[in-house]
Amino acid sequence: MHILITVNAAWNIWNFRRSLVEALQADGHRITILAPHDDSVPSLQASGCRFIPLAMDVKGLNPVADFWLMRRFGRHFRSERPDVVLSYTVKNNLFGALAARPLGLPFIPNITGLGTAFLSGGILRTIAEGLYRKAFRHPERVFFQNADDRDFFIQRNLIRTGQAELVPGSGIDLRYFDVAAFPAEEEPPIFLMIARLLRDKGVAEFVEAAIRVKSRWPQARFQLLGALAPENRGAIDPNVVRGWQAEGTIEYLGQASDVRPHIAAASCVVLPSYREGAPRTLIEAAAMGRPIITTDVPGCRSVIEDGVTGYLCAARSAESLAQACLRFLELGNGARADLGRRGREKMKREFDQAIVIAAYRKVLASLEHRFSTDRLPEKNLGSSADVMANVS
């Protein structure tokens, strides 16, 4: 089949879903990527994917801009004539689904997180729920990365129960993220946070917790690894980050194309996020045998066993996070390593990428018999006006 994959950043496919793409290619499918252009595009093209740039405002909540985004999806779908669309991230899921429905185009979204609208609450959440309810009438299957999000969508009647299927995030390549030797006991303990520097990732709480912990354990080090993301409405001001670094509170490591050396050097990986789909950085850390500390919120709590593979703390609470870090520091080095070892075992049981690949292969196999060629029938493709009439 011709499979079109759409997401709000091409690097998302290259970094997180490359194994799925390779598996689908090995099955004989033709892959087209529809996403904003970035530095990962040459790698995607070299791997055999066709790439089409998608113009979209990733952060905006402008109804006019989103209307035109839906129009662009419709034009791309009619032009490319895929047999099925696989989608990730909020806007691609919503407006891609709305554009695919009047074309009769099979559309399989993956809920990687609920986004700022749900975290904000109020009118934004009401609008978002209405959009999801309308957009997700059509898909036969909706993948979720944690049970909390799945149950929320069902309880709020955003989808039907039979549409939902749970997968463990994007899965993890356990060979690539292999176990790393635990840091020696004489080395200063390092708490590493890997995330875009956004408020709803809990960056401020991480910094405040660092201040509290270092007052009792001055040798402890707190590191931030991730993009500054100034285009995002919830981004931390770069000047603020520089101030934290100048004060010696944290070490800002910038970005890294390969996070494994940083995880290997860390004693514990921390993510005090307000909500996630399935936090990739924690899955990678656990796969490499590192204990994790994260918040007791949807997504985050699904990748940890409290007290077994790491520790949970309260969201939006620097004090709770600091207490979890201090609890970790009070352990001997062997006990710390044991947390990481048990985390690796959990990843092997529950988060192997083979589970995700099998789920996609199953749903794609159910569609294959409907197509006699690798293109949609001509009668299914309407005009731009038809798309807008059906959506409205």
RORO-957797 format. One record per residue (C-alpha): residue number from 0; residue in three letters; x, y, z. Coordinates in nm, 3 decimals, always signed. Example, Ala and Ser with C-alpha at 12.3 -4.5 7.8 and 13.67 -1.06 7.14 Angstrom:
2
pt k 0, r ala, X +1.230, Y -0.450, Z +0.780
pt k 1, r ser, X +1.367, Y -0.106, Z +0.714
% end
This chain:
392
pt k 0, r met, X +0.000, Y +0.000, Z +0.000
pt k 1, r his, X +0.090, Y +0.365, Z -0.025
pt k 2, r ile, X +0.109, Y +0.485, Z +0.338
pt k 3, r leu, X +0.125, Y +0.857, Z +0.415
pt k 4, r ile, X +0.257, Y +0.950, Z +0.759
pt k 5, r thr, X +0.194, Y +1.300, Z +0.891
pt k 6, r val, X +0.334, Y +1.469, Z +1.201
pt k 7, r asn, X +0.420, Y +1.823, Z +1.313
pt k 8, r ala, X +0.799, Y +1.774, Z +1.280
pt k 9, r ala, X +0.990, Y +1.547, Z +1.042
pt k 10, r trp, X +1.250, Y +1.474, Z +1.313
pt k 11, r asn, X +0.970, Y +1.306, Z +1.511
pt k 12, r ile, X +0.957, Y +1.030, Z +1.249
pt k 13, r trp, X +1.333, Y +0.996, Z +1.219
pt k 14, r asn, X +1.401, Y +0.991, Z +1.594
pt k 15, r phe, X +1.100, Y +0.806, Z +1.732
pt k 16, r arg, X +0.932, Y +0.606, Z +1.454
pt k 17, r arg, X +1.216, Y +0.503, Z +1.227
pt k 18, r ser, X +1.183, Y +0.136, Z +1.321
pt k 19, r leu, X +0.813, Y +0.138, Z +1.233
pt k 20, r val, X +0.888, Y +0.297, Z +0.896
pt k 21, r glu, X +1.160, Y +0.041, Z +0.826
pt k 22, r ala, X +0.927, Y -0.245, Z +0.920
pt k 23, r leu, X +0.653, Y -0.117, Z +0.690
pt k 24, r gln, X +0.901, Y -0.073, Z +0.407
pt k 25, r ala, X +1.022, Y -0.429, Z +0.464
pt k 26, r asp, X +0.659, Y -0.539, Z +0.424
pt k 27, r gly, X +0.659, Y -0.381, Z +0.078
pt k 28, r his, X +0.468, Y -0.061, Z +0.155
pt k 29, r arg, X +0.557, Y +0.274, Z -0.002
pt k 30, r ile, X +0.602, Y +0.553, Z +0.257
pt k 31, r thr, X +0.540, Y +0.926, Z +0.210
pt k 32, r ile, X +0.613, Y +1.170, Z +0.494
pt k 33, r leu, X +0.400, Y +1.488, Z +0.517
pt k 34, r ala, X +0.551, Y +1.723, Z +0.776
pt k 35, r pro, X +0.726, Y +2.059, Z +0.818
pt k 36, r his, X +1.078, Y +2.050, Z +0.675
pt k 37, r asp, X +1.378, Y +2.021, Z +0.909
pt k 38, r asp, X +1.731, Y +1.881, Z +0.917
pt k 39, r ser, X +1.610, Y +1.520, Z +0.936
pt k 40, r val, X +1.459, Y +1.527, Z +0.586
pt k 41, r pro, X +1.775, Y +1.413, Z +0.398
pt k 42, r ser, X +1.799, Y +1.113, Z +0.630
pt k 43, r leu, X +1.434, Y +1.024, Z +0.573
pt k 44, r gln, X +1.478, Y +1.051, Z +0.198
pt k 45, r ala, X +1.797, Y +0.842, Z +0.208
pt k 46, r ser, X +1.602, Y +0.572, Z +0.391
pt k 47, r gly, X +1.363, Y +0.545, Z +0.097
pt k 48, r cys, X +1.079, Y +0.773, Z +0.212
pt k 49, r arg, X +0.926, Y +1.035, Z -0.013
pt k 50, r phe, X +0.898, Y +1.370, Z +0.166
pt k 51, r ile, X +0.641, Y +1.647, Z +0.113
pt k 52, r pro, X +0.677, Y +1.971, Z +0.313
pt k 53, r leu, X +0.370, Y +2.072, Z +0.513
pt k 54, r ala, X +0.319, Y +2.439, Z +0.595
pt k 55, r met, X +0.167, Y +2.465, Z +0.941
pt k 56, r asp, X +0.179, Y +2.679, Z +1.254
pt k 57, r val, X +0.270, Y +2.425, Z +1.519
pt k 58, r lys, X +0.202, Y +2.645, Z +1.820
pt k 59, r gly, X -0.084, Y +2.870, Z +1.707
pt k 60, r leu, X -0.451, Y +2.847, Z +1.804
pt k 61, r asn, X -0.578, Y +3.060, Z +1.517
pt k 62, r pro, X -0.907, Y +2.923, Z +1.373
pt k 63, r val, X -0.841, Y +3.082, Z +1.034
pt k 64, r ala, X -0.491, Y +2.933, Z +1.011
pt k 65, r asp, X -0.624, Y +2.593, Z +1.120
pt k 66, r phe, X -0.900, Y +2.610, Z +0.857
pt k 67, r trp, X -0.634, Y +2.662, Z +0.590
pt k 68, r leu, X -0.428, Y +2.380, Z +0.738
pt k 69, r met, X -0.727, Y +2.150, Z +0.693
pt k 70, r arg, X -0.757, Y +2.267, Z +0.332
pt k 71, r arg, X -0.389, Y +2.188, Z +0.277
pt k 72, r phe, X -0.436, Y +1.839, Z +0.418
pt k 73, r gly, X -0.722, Y +1.783, Z +0.176
pt k 74, r arg, X -0.515, Y +1.900, Z -0.122
pt k 75, r his, X -0.221, Y +1.678, Z -0.025
pt k 76, r phe, X -0.445, Y +1.376, Z +0.028
pt k 77, r arg, X -0.610, Y +1.418, Z -0.312
pt k 78, r ser, X -0.277, Y +1.477, Z -0.483
pt k 79, r glu, X -0.089, Y +1.190, Z -0.319
pt k 80, r arg, X -0.378, Y +0.941, Z -0.321
pt k 81, r pro, X -0.253, Y +0.726, Z -0.031
pt k 82, r asp, X -0.432, Y +0.409, Z +0.072
pt k 83, r val, X -0.409, Y +0.504, Z +0.440
pt k 84, r val, X -0.282, Y +0.790, Z +0.657
pt k 85, r leu, X -0.097, Y +0.736, Z +0.984
pt k 86, r ser, X -0.097, Y +1.049, Z +1.197
pt k 87, r tyr, X +0.073, Y +1.179, Z +1.511
pt k 88, r thr, X +0.054, Y +1.502, Z +1.716
pt k 89, r val, X -0.253, Y +1.713, Z +1.792
pt k 90, r lys, X -0.308, Y +1.930, Z +1.485
pt k 91, r asn, X -0.219, Y +1.658, Z +1.237
pt k 92, r asn, X -0.460, Y +1.422, Z +1.412
pt k 93, r leu, X -0.746, Y +1.669, Z +1.426
pt k 94, r phe, X -0.728, Y +1.851, Z +1.095
pt k 95, r gly, X -0.592, Y +1.555, Z +0.906
pt k 96, r ala, X -0.887, Y +1.344, Z +1.022
pt k 97, r leu, X -1.135, Y +1.616, Z +0.927
pt k 98, r ala, X -0.984, Y +1.638, Z +0.578
pt k 99, r ala, X -0.968, Y +1.260, Z +0.530
pt k 100, r arg, X -1.329, Y +1.187, Z +0.627
pt k 101, r pro, X -1.511, Y +1.324, Z +0.319
pt k 102, r leu, X -1.257, Y +1.149, Z +0.095
pt k 103, r gly, X -1.330, Y +0.812, Z +0.248
pt k 104, r leu, X -0.960, Y +0.788, Z +0.326
pt k 105, r pro, X -0.865, Y +0.548, Z +0.610
pt k 106, r phe, X -0.703, Y +0.756, Z +0.883
pt k 107, r ile, X -0.526, Y +0.611, Z +1.188
pt k 108, r pro, X -0.433, Y +0.870, Z +1.452
pt k 109, r asn, X -0.201, Y +0.813, Z +1.746
pt k 110, r ile, X -0.267, Y +1.023, Z +2.058
pt k 111, r thr, X +0.085, Y +1.121, Z +2.165
pt k 112, r gly, X -0.045, Y +1.368, Z +2.425
pt k 113, r leu, X -0.341, Y +1.599, Z +2.474
pt k 114, r gly, X -0.159, Y +1.928, Z +2.427
pt k 115, r thr, X -0.184, Y +2.272, Z +2.580
pt k 116, r ala, X -0.558, Y +2.310, Z +2.519
pt k 117, r phe, X -0.643, Y +2.033, Z +2.765
pt k 118, r leu, X -0.389, Y +2.149, Z +3.020
pt k 119, r ser, X -0.529, Y +2.503, Z +3.002
pt k 120, r gly, X -0.886, Y +2.393, Z +3.066
pt k 121, r gly, X -1.184, Y +2.625, Z +3.020
pt k 122, r ile, X -1.301, Y +2.726, Z +2.674
pt k 123, r leu, X -0.991, Y +2.589, Z +2.503
pt k 124, r arg, X -1.060, Y +2.242, Z +2.638
pt k 125, r thr, X -1.426, Y +2.268, Z +2.536
pt k 126, r ile, X -1.328, Y +2.361, Z +2.181
pt k 127, r ala, X -1.068, Y +2.085, Z +2.166
pt k 128, r glu, X -1.319, Y +1.824, Z +2.283
pt k 129, r gly, X -1.566, Y +1.935, Z +2.019
pt k 130, r leu, X -1.303, Y +1.907, Z +1.747
pt k 131, r tyr, X -1.194, Y +1.561, Z +1.861
pt k 132, r arg, X -1.555, Y +1.441, Z +1.879
pt k 133, r lys, X -1.617, Y +1.551, Z +1.520
pt k 134, r ala, X -1.281, Y +1.448, Z +1.376
pt k 135, r phe, X -1.268, Y +1.102, Z +1.532
pt k 136, r arg, X -1.608, Y +0.977, Z +1.416
pt k 137, r his, X -1.438, Y +0.840, Z +1.105
pt k 138, r pro, X -1.124, Y +0.647, Z +1.211
pt k 139, r glu, X -1.175, Y +0.276, Z +1.270
pt k 140, r arg, X -0.876, Y +0.266, Z +1.505
pt k 141, r val, X -0.732, Y +0.530, Z +1.739
pt k 142, r phe, X -0.404, Y +0.441, Z +1.908
pt k 143, r phe, X -0.338, Y +0.568, Z +2.261
pt k 144, r gln, X -0.007, Y +0.571, Z +2.445
pt k 145, r asn, X -0.148, Y +0.547, Z +2.796
pt k 146, r ala, X -0.465, Y +0.418, Z +2.957
pt k 147, r asp, X -0.554, Y +0.753, Z +3.117
pt k 148, r asp, X -0.588, Y +0.928, Z +2.780
pt k 149, r arg, X -0.780, Y +0.634, Z +2.634
pt k 150, r asp, X -1.025, Y +0.626, Z +2.925
pt k 151, r phe, X -1.068, Y +1.005, Z +2.912
pt k 152, r phe, X -1.160, Y +0.996, Z +2.542
pt k 153, r ile, X -1.411, Y +0.718, Z +2.601
pt k 154, r gln, X -1.567, Y +0.878, Z +2.911
pt k 155, r arg, X -1.605, Y +1.213, Z +2.732
pt k 156, r asn, X -1.759, Y +1.039, Z +2.428
pt k 157, r leu, X -1.483, Y +1.166, Z +2.202
pt k 158, r ile, X -1.450, Y +0.816, Z +2.054
pt k 159, r arg, X -1.632, Y +0.484, Z +2.068
pt k 160, r thr, X -1.489, Y +0.212, Z +2.292
pt k 161, r gly, X -1.424, Y -0.017, Z +1.996
pt k 162, r gln, X -1.203, Y +0.241, Z +1.825
pt k 163, r ala, X -0.940, Y +0.253, Z +2.101
pt k 164, r glu, X -0.622, Y +0.049, Z +2.114
pt k 165, r leu, X -0.338, Y +0.092, Z +2.362
pt k 166, r val, X +0.025, Y +0.082, Z +2.248
pt k 167, r pro, X +0.340, Y +0.147, Z +2.454
pt k 168, r gly, X +0.434, Y +0.483, Z +2.308
pt k 169, r ser, X +0.644, Y +0.449, Z +1.995
pt k 170, r gly, X +0.824, Y +0.151, Z +2.147
pt k 171, r ile, X +1.193, Y +0.127, Z +2.220
pt k 172, r asp, X +1.480, Y -0.035, Z +2.034
pt k 173, r leu, X +1.635, Y -0.231, Z +2.319
pt k 174, r arg, X +1.952, Y -0.300, Z +2.122
pt k 175, r tyr, X +2.014, Y +0.065, Z +2.040
pt k 176, r phe, X +1.928, Y +0.177, Z +2.394
pt k 177, r asp, X +2.129, Y -0.097, Z +2.560
pt k 178, r val, X +2.218, Y -0.110, Z +2.930
pt k 179, r ala, X +2.503, Y +0.125, Z +3.025
pt k 180, r ala, X +2.735, Y +0.066, Z +3.320
pt k 181, r phe, X +2.610, Y +0.251, Z +3.626
pt k 182, r pro, X +2.823, Y +0.550, Z +3.739
pt k 183, r ala, X +3.080, Y +0.473, Z +4.006
pt k 184, r glu, X +2.993, Y +0.550, Z +4.365
pt k 185, r glu, X +3.268, Y +0.810, Z +4.400
pt k 186, r glu, X +3.131, Y +1.018, Z +4.111
pt k 187, r pro, X +2.897, Y +1.309, Z +4.195
pt k 188, r pro, X +2.531, Y +1.209, Z +4.146
pt k 189, r ile, X +2.378, Y +1.357, Z +3.831
pt k 190, r phe, X +2.007, Y +1.425, Z +3.786
pt k 191, r leu, X +1.937, Y +1.466, Z +3.414
pt k 192, r met, X +1.620, Y +1.615, Z +3.265
pt k 193, r ile, X +1.573, Y +1.564, Z +2.889
pt k 194, r ala, X +1.294, Y +1.775, Z +2.740
pt k 195, r arg, X +1.216, Y +2.082, Z +2.539
pt k 196, r leu, X +1.244, Y +2.374, Z +2.778
pt k 197, r leu, X +0.872, Y +2.435, Z +2.826
pt k 198, r arg, X +0.682, Y +2.530, Z +3.139
pt k 199, r asp, X +0.446, Y +2.232, Z +3.117
pt k 200, r lys, X +0.744, Y +1.995, Z +3.112
pt k 201, r gly, X +0.814, Y +2.104, Z +3.471
pt k 202, r val, X +1.140, Y +2.286, Z +3.400
pt k 203, r ala, X +1.082, Y +2.549, Z +3.670
pt k 204, r glu, X +1.005, Y +2.279, Z +3.927
pt k 205, r phe, X +1.325, Y +2.095, Z +3.829
pt k 206, r val, X +1.532, Y +2.409, Z +3.885
pt k 207, r glu, X +1.364, Y +2.488, Z +4.218
pt k 208, r ala, X +1.412, Y +2.129, Z +4.332
pt k 209, r ala, X +1.780, Y +2.156, Z +4.237
pt k 210, r ile, X +1.819, Y +2.456, Z +4.469
pt k 211, r arg, X +1.659, Y +2.267, Z +4.757
pt k 212, r val, X +1.855, Y +1.947, Z +4.704
pt k 213, r lys, X +2.192, Y +2.120, Z +4.656
pt k 214, r ser, X +2.146, Y +2.300, Z +4.990
pt k 215, r arg, X +2.176, Y +1.954, Z +5.150
pt k 216, r trp, X +2.379, Y +1.770, Z +4.883
pt k 217, r pro, X +2.603, Y +2.040, Z +4.730
pt k 218, r gln, X +2.789, Y +1.781, Z +4.524
pt k 219, r ala, X +2.472, Y +1.681, Z +4.336
pt k 220, r arg, X +2.454, Y +1.802, Z +3.976
pt k 221, r phe, X +2.137, Y +1.891, Z +3.784
pt k 222, r gln, X +2.152, Y +1.894, Z +3.404
pt k 223, r leu, X +1.904, Y +2.011, Z +3.140
pt k 224, r leu, X +1.924, Y +1.865, Z +2.790
pt k 225, r gly, X +1.686, Y +1.986, Z +2.520
pt k 226, r ala, X +1.584, Y +2.255, Z +2.277
pt k 227, r leu, X +1.493, Y +2.602, Z +2.398
pt k 228, r ala, X +1.188, Y +2.597, Z +2.164
pt k 229, r pro, X +1.130, Y +2.975, Z +2.151
pt k 230, r glu, X +0.851, Y +2.925, Z +1.896
pt k 231, r asn, X +0.634, Y +2.757, Z +2.159
pt k 232, r arg, X +0.396, Y +2.966, Z +2.369
pt k 233, r gly, X +0.509, Y +2.785, Z +2.684
pt k 234, r ala, X +0.882, Y +2.821, Z +2.625
pt k 235, r ile, X +1.124, Y +2.925, Z +2.898
pt k 236, r asp, X +1.303, Y +3.251, Z +2.817
pt k 237, r pro, X +1.665, Y +3.176, Z +2.710
pt k 238, r asn, X +1.786, Y +3.461, Z +2.935
pt k 239, r val, X +1.627, Y +3.286, Z +3.232
pt k 240, r val, X +1.808, Y +2.965, Z +3.143
pt k 241, r arg, X +2.138, Y +3.152, Z +3.118
pt k 242, r gly, X +2.070, Y +3.302, Z +3.460
pt k 243, r trp, X +2.016, Y +2.961, Z +3.615
pt k 244, r gln, X +2.340, Y +2.843, Z +3.464
pt k 245, r ala, X +2.534, Y +3.149, Z +3.582
pt k 246, r glu, X +2.409, Y +3.090, Z +3.936
pt k 247, r gly, X +2.533, Y +2.732, Z +3.924
pt k 248, r thr, X +2.186, Y +2.586, Z +3.981
pt k 249, r ile, X +2.180, Y +2.376, Z +3.665
pt k 250, r glu, X +2.404, Y +2.285, Z +3.375
pt k 251, r tyr, X +2.237, Y +2.349, Z +3.039
pt k 252, r leu, X +2.370, Y +2.098, Z +2.787
pt k 253, r gly, X +2.190, Y +2.230, Z +2.478
pt k 254, r gln, X +2.064, Y +1.977, Z +2.227
pt k 255, r ala, X +2.207, Y +1.639, Z +2.130
pt k 256, r ser, X +2.144, Y +1.418, Z +1.828
pt k 257, r asp, X +2.233, Y +1.118, Z +2.046
pt k 258, r val, X +2.115, Y +1.126, Z +2.407
pt k 259, r arg, X +2.273, Y +0.796, Z +2.506
pt k 260, r pro, X +2.607, Y +0.934, Z +2.633
pt k 261, r his, X +2.422, Y +1.181, Z +2.855
pt k 262, r ile, X +2.192, Y +0.909, Z +2.994
pt k 263, r ala, X +2.491, Y +0.683, Z +3.055
pt k 264, r ala, X +2.664, Y +0.956, Z +3.256
pt k 265, r ala, X +2.355, Y +1.025, Z +3.468
pt k 266, r ser, X +2.261, Y +0.861, Z +3.797
pt k 267, r cys, X +1.889, Y +0.932, Z +3.752
pt k 268, r val, X +1.670, Y +1.077, Z +3.476
pt k 269, r val, X +1.396, Y +1.318, Z +3.582
pt k 270, r leu, X +1.081, Y +1.442, Z +3.406
pt k 271, r pro, X +0.843, Y +1.651, Z +3.621
pt k 272, r ser, X +0.594, Y +1.700, Z +3.334
pt k 273, r tyr, X +0.232, Y +1.803, Z +3.384
pt k 274, r arg, X +0.105, Y +1.539, Z +3.140
pt k 275, r glu, X +0.247, Y +1.316, Z +2.866
pt k 276, r gly, X +0.146, Y +1.057, Z +2.612
pt k 277, r ala, X +0.428, Y +0.811, Z +2.677
pt k 278, r pro, X +0.745, Y +1.003, Z +2.770
pt k 279, r arg, X +1.011, Y +0.882, Z +2.532
pt k 280, r thr, X +1.301, Y +1.016, Z +2.737
pt k 281, r leu, X +1.198, Y +0.814, Z +3.042
pt k 282, r ile, X +1.152, Y +0.501, Z +2.832
pt k 283, r glu, X +1.499, Y +0.547, Z +2.683
pt k 284, r ala, X +1.650, Y +0.608, Z +3.027
pt k 285, r ala, X +1.487, Y +0.300, Z +3.180
pt k 286, r ala, X +1.596, Y +0.089, Z +2.882
pt k 287, r met, X +1.955, Y +0.193, Z +2.953
pt k 288, r gly, X +1.923, Y +0.090, Z +3.318
pt k 289, r arg, X +1.871, Y +0.430, Z +3.475
pt k 290, r pro, X +1.628, Y +0.497, Z +3.761
pt k 291, r ile, X +1.366, Y +0.761, Z +3.684
pt k 292, r ile, X +1.182, Y +1.022, Z +3.886
pt k 293, r thr, X +0.863, Y +1.158, Z +3.736
pt k 294, r thr, X +0.524, Y +1.300, Z +3.819
pt k 295, r asp, X +0.214, Y +1.103, Z +3.911
pt k 296, r val, X +0.022, Y +1.214, Z +3.601
pt k 297, r pro, X -0.118, Y +1.042, Z +3.290
pt k 298, r gly, X +0.159, Y +0.911, Z +3.067
pt k 299, r cys, X +0.442, Y +0.951, Z +3.315
pt k 300, r arg, X +0.311, Y +0.707, Z +3.573
pt k 301, r ser, X +0.261, Y +0.439, Z +3.308
pt k 302, r val, X +0.636, Y +0.395, Z +3.254
pt k 303, r ile, X +0.738, Y +0.362, Z +3.620
pt k 304, r glu, X +0.673, Y +0.138, Z +3.919
pt k 305, r asp, X +0.698, Y +0.364, Z +4.221
pt k 306, r gly, X +0.970, Y +0.247, Z +4.456
pt k 307, r val, X +1.066, Y -0.035, Z +4.217
pt k 308, r thr, X +1.211, Y +0.138, Z +3.909
pt k 309, r gly, X +1.221, Y +0.492, Z +4.047
pt k 310, r tyr, X +1.000, Y +0.739, Z +4.233
pt k 311, r leu, X +0.683, Y +0.934, Z +4.165
pt k 312, r cys, X +0.629, Y +1.289, Z +4.285
pt k 313, r ala, X +0.340, Y +1.536, Z +4.273
pt k 314, r ala, X +0.301, Y +1.750, Z +3.963
pt k 315, r arg, X +0.373, Y +2.124, Z +3.987
pt k 316, r ser, X +0.547, Y +2.072, Z +4.321
pt k 317, r ala, X +0.918, Y +2.149, Z +4.351
pt k 318, r glu, X +0.908, Y +2.032, Z +4.714
pt k 319, r ser, X +0.769, Y +1.690, Z +4.622
pt k 320, r leu, X +1.028, Y +1.656, Z +4.344
pt k 321, r ala, X +1.308, Y +1.757, Z +4.581
pt k 322, r gln, X +1.196, Y +1.497, Z +4.834
pt k 323, r ala, X +1.201, Y +1.227, Z +4.566
pt k 324, r cys, X +1.554, Y +1.329, Z +4.468
pt k 325, r leu, X +1.668, Y +1.324, Z +4.830
pt k 326, r arg, X +1.509, Y +0.981, Z +4.875
pt k 327, r phe, X +1.714, Y +0.860, Z +4.580
pt k 328, r leu, X +2.035, Y +1.014, Z +4.715
pt k 329, r glu, X +1.991, Y +0.836, Z +5.046
pt k 330, r leu, X +2.023, Y +0.499, Z +4.870
pt k 331, r gly, X +2.353, Y +0.321, Z +4.833
pt k 332, r asn, X +2.497, Y +0.294, Z +4.484
pt k 333, r gly, X +2.396, Y -0.071, Z +4.458
pt k 334, r ala, X +2.033, Y +0.007, Z +4.543
pt k 335, r arg, X +2.030, Y +0.288, Z +4.287
pt k 336, r ala, X +2.159, Y +0.050, Z +4.021
pt k 337, r asp, X +1.892, Y -0.204, Z +4.119
pt k 338, r leu, X +1.620, Y +0.049, Z +4.044
pt k 339, r gly, X +1.767, Y +0.090, Z +3.697
pt k 340, r arg, X +1.800, Y -0.284, Z +3.643
pt k 341, r arg, X +1.433, Y -0.336, Z +3.725
pt k 342, r gly, X +1.343, Y -0.048, Z +3.494
pt k 343, r arg, X +1.522, Y -0.222, Z +3.208
pt k 344, r glu, X +1.322, Y -0.538, Z +3.275
pt k 345, r lys, X +0.998, Y -0.340, Z +3.264
pt k 346, r met, X +1.093, Y -0.193, Z +2.926
pt k 347, r lys, X +1.165, Y -0.542, Z +2.791
pt k 348, r arg, X +0.826, Y -0.669, Z +2.909
pt k 349, r glu, X +0.607, Y -0.378, Z +2.815
pt k 350, r phe, X +0.773, Y -0.128, Z +2.580
pt k 351, r asp, X +0.959, Y -0.324, Z +2.314
pt k 352, r gln, X +0.908, Y -0.161, Z +1.973
pt k 353, r ala, X +0.798, Y -0.500, Z +1.835
pt k 354, r ile, X +0.468, Y -0.454, Z +2.021
pt k 355, r val, X +0.398, Y -0.126, Z +1.840
pt k 356, r ile, X +0.503, Y -0.260, Z +1.499
pt k 357, r ala, X +0.275, Y -0.562, Z +1.543
pt k 358, r ala, X -0.023, Y -0.337, Z +1.628
pt k 359, r tyr, X +0.025, Y -0.129, Z +1.313
pt k 360, r arg, X +0.077, Y -0.436, Z +1.095
pt k 361, r lys, X -0.249, Y -0.581, Z +1.224
pt k 362, r val, X -0.459, Y -0.275, Z +1.146
pt k 363, r leu, X -0.294, Y -0.228, Z +0.806
pt k 364, r ala, X -0.354, Y -0.592, Z +0.716
pt k 365, r ser, X -0.724, Y -0.538, Z +0.787
pt k 366, r leu, X -0.727, Y -0.259, Z +0.528
pt k 367, r glu, X -0.523, Y -0.427, Z +0.256
pt k 368, r his, X -0.803, Y -0.645, Z +0.123
pt k 369, r arg, X -1.005, Y -0.334, Z +0.038
pt k 370, r phe, X -0.760, Y -0.218, Z -0.224
pt k 371, r ser, X -0.690, Y -0.382, Z -0.555
pt k 372, r thr, X -0.410, Y -0.133, Z -0.631
pt k 373, r asp, X -0.183, Y +0.091, Z -0.424
pt k 374, r arg, X -0.406, Y +0.393, Z -0.489
pt k 375, r leu, X -0.749, Y +0.506, Z -0.374
pt k 376, r pro, X -1.034, Y +0.463, Z -0.625
pt k 377, r glu, X -1.104, Y +0.776, Z -0.827
pt k 378, r lys, X -1.464, Y +0.794, Z -0.706
pt k 379, r asn, X -1.353, Y +0.849, Z -0.346
pt k 380, r leu, X -1.172, Y +1.174, Z -0.418
pt k 381, r gly, X -1.379, Y +1.489, Z -0.403
pt k 382, r ser, X -1.305, Y +1.850, Z -0.479
pt k 383, r ser, X -1.182, Y +2.103, Z -0.228
pt k 384, r ala, X -1.536, Y +2.237, Z -0.199
pt k 385, r asp, X -1.664, Y +1.886, Z -0.126
pt k 386, r val, X -1.413, Y +1.847, Z +0.156
pt k 387, r met, X -1.518, Y +2.173, Z +0.320
pt k 388, r ala, X -1.889, Y +2.099, Z +0.280
pt k 389, r asn, X -1.857, Y +1.758, Z +0.440
pt k 390, r val, X -1.640, Y +1.886, Z +0.727
pt k 391, r ser, X -1.874, Y +2.173, Z +0.807
% end
